[in-house]
Amino acid sequence: MPTPRFDWSINLGHILIVVGMLITAATTYTSVMITLTEHELRLKSVEANLPKLELMRENLAVISRDIAVIRERLTRAIPERAETPISPGQERR
C-alpha cells in the first residue's frame, strides 16, 4: 500500500478553493455591513419617533380619563343603562 505523498506544488484546484473562500468572505462581510447599516437607520427612526409616542401616550391617558368622567356622568343621569353593558358593535335601544 503506497503511503500518502506531500509536496509543495500548487494546482488549479488549490487556487479555485482559495478564490472561492475569499469571495465568500467578502460577500459575507458586505452582507453583514449592509444589515448593520439598515439596523442603524431603523434605530435612528425609532429614536426620532420616541417624543411623538410619548405625546400620544399622554393624549391617550387624557382621553381615558375623559371617557371615565363621561361614563360616570352617564350612569348618574341614566342609571338603568349603567346596569347593562354593551359589547363593541352592539347598539343600545
Sine and cosine of phi, psi and omega as CSV:
sin_phi,cos_phi,sin_psi,cos_psi,sin_omega,cos_omega
0.00,0.00,0.80,-0.59,-0.03,-1.00
-0.96,0.27,0.54,-0.84,0.02,-1.00
-1.00,0.05,0.48,-0.88,0.02,-1.00
-0.88,0.47,0.61,-0.79,-0.05,-1.00
-0.91,-0.41,0.72,-0.69,0.02,-1.00
-0.91,-0.41,0.73,-0.68,0.11,-0.99
-0.62,-0.78,0.22,-0.98,-0.09,-1.00
-1.00,-0.05,0.29,0.96,-0.02,-1.00
-0.96,0.26,0.56,-0.83,0.03,-1.00
-0.90,-0.43,0.80,-0.61,0.01,-1.00
-0.89,-0.46,-0.03,-1.00,-0.07,-1.00
-0.89,0.46,-0.57,0.82,0.01,-1.00
-0.88,0.47,-0.66,0.75,0.03,-1.00
-0.89,0.45,-0.69,0.73,-0.02,-1.00
-0.90,0.44,-0.69,0.72,0.00,-1.00
-0.89,0.46,-0.63,0.78,0.01,-1.00
-0.91,0.42,-0.70,0.71,-0.01,-1.00
-0.91,0.42,-0.68,0.73,0.01,-1.00
-0.89,0.45,-0.69,0.72,0.03,-1.00
-0.87,0.49,-0.66,0.75,0.03,-1.00
-0.90,0.43,-0.65,0.76,0.02,-1.00
-0.91,0.41,-0.67,0.75,0.02,-1.00
-0.91,0.42,-0.68,0.73,0.02,-1.00
-0.89,0.46,-0.69,0.72,0.01,-1.00
-0.90,0.44,-0.68,0.73,0.00,-1.00
-0.91,0.41,-0.66,0.75,0.01,-1.00
-0.90,0.43,-0.69,0.73,0.01,-1.00
-0.89,0.45,-0.70,0.72,0.01,-1.00
-0.88,0.47,-0.70,0.71,0.01,-1.00
-0.89,0.46,-0.68,0.73,0.01,-1.00
-0.88,0.47,-0.68,0.73,0.01,-1.00
-0.91,0.42,-0.66,0.75,0.00,-1.00
-0.91,0.40,-0.63,0.78,0.04,-1.00
-0.90,0.43,-0.70,0.71,0.03,-1.00
-0.88,0.47,-0.67,0.74,0.01,-1.00
-0.89,0.46,-0.67,0.74,0.03,-1.00
-0.89,0.45,-0.68,0.74,0.03,-1.00
-0.89,0.46,-0.65,0.76,0.02,-1.00
-0.92,0.40,-0.62,0.78,0.04,-1.00
-0.89,0.45,-0.65,0.76,0.02,-1.00
-0.90,0.43,-0.68,0.74,0.04,-1.00
-0.89,0.45,-0.66,0.75,0.00,-1.00
-0.89,0.45,-0.67,0.74,0.05,-1.00
-0.89,0.46,-0.64,0.77,0.01,-1.00
-0.90,0.43,-0.69,0.73,0.01,-1.00
-0.91,0.42,-0.69,0.73,0.01,-1.00
-0.90,0.44,-0.56,0.83,0.03,-1.00
-0.93,0.36,-0.49,0.87,-0.04,-1.00
-1.00,0.00,-0.10,0.99,-0.03,-1.00
-0.86,0.51,-0.70,0.72,0.04,-1.00
-0.88,0.48,-0.61,0.79,0.04,-1.00
-0.90,0.44,-0.65,0.76,0.00,-1.00
-0.91,0.41,-0.63,0.78,0.02,-1.00
-0.91,0.42,-0.66,0.75,0.04,-1.00
-0.90,0.44,-0.65,0.76,0.04,-1.00
-0.90,0.45,-0.62,0.78,0.02,-1.00
-0.90,0.44,-0.67,0.74,0.04,-1.00
-0.90,0.43,-0.68,0.73,0.03,-1.00
-0.88,0.47,-0.63,0.77,0.02,-1.00
-0.90,0.43,-0.61,0.79,0.04,-1.00
-0.90,0.43,-0.65,0.76,0.02,-1.00
-0.91,0.42,-0.69,0.72,0.01,-1.00
-0.89,0.46,-0.66,0.75,0.02,-1.00
-0.88,0.47,-0.67,0.75,0.05,-1.00
-0.90,0.43,-0.66,0.75,0.02,-1.00
-0.89,0.46,-0.66,0.75,0.03,-1.00
-0.89,0.45,-0.65,0.76,0.03,-1.00
-0.89,0.46,-0.65,0.76,0.02,-1.00
-0.91,0.41,-0.70,0.71,0.01,-1.00
-0.88,0.48,-0.69,0.73,0.00,-1.00
-0.89,0.46,-0.66,0.75,0.01,-1.00
-0.90,0.43,-0.70,0.72,0.00,-1.00
-0.91,0.42,-0.60,0.80,0.02,-1.00
-0.91,0.41,-0.66,0.75,-0.01,-1.00
-0.92,0.38,-0.53,0.85,0.07,-1.00
-0.95,0.30,-0.59,0.81,-0.04,-1.00
-0.97,0.24,-0.64,0.77,-0.04,-1.00
-0.75,-0.66,0.99,0.11,-0.10,-1.00
-0.90,0.44,-0.53,0.85,-0.03,-1.00
-0.93,0.37,-0.45,0.90,0.03,-1.00
-0.97,0.26,-0.42,0.91,-0.02,-1.00
-0.94,0.35,-0.41,0.91,-0.07,-1.00
-0.98,0.20,-0.36,0.93,-0.04,-1.00
-0.91,-0.41,1.00,-0.09,0.00,-1.00
-0.94,0.35,0.50,-0.86,0.03,-1.00
-0.95,-0.32,0.45,-0.89,0.06,-1.00
-0.99,-0.10,0.33,-0.94,0.00,-1.00
-0.84,0.54,0.71,-0.70,0.03,-1.00
1.00,-0.02,-0.19,0.98,-0.01,-1.00
-0.99,-0.11,0.65,-0.76,0.01,-1.00
-0.98,-0.18,0.53,-0.85,0.09,-1.00
-0.99,0.12,0.47,-0.88,0.01,-1.00
-0.91,-0.43,0.00,0.00,0.00,0.00
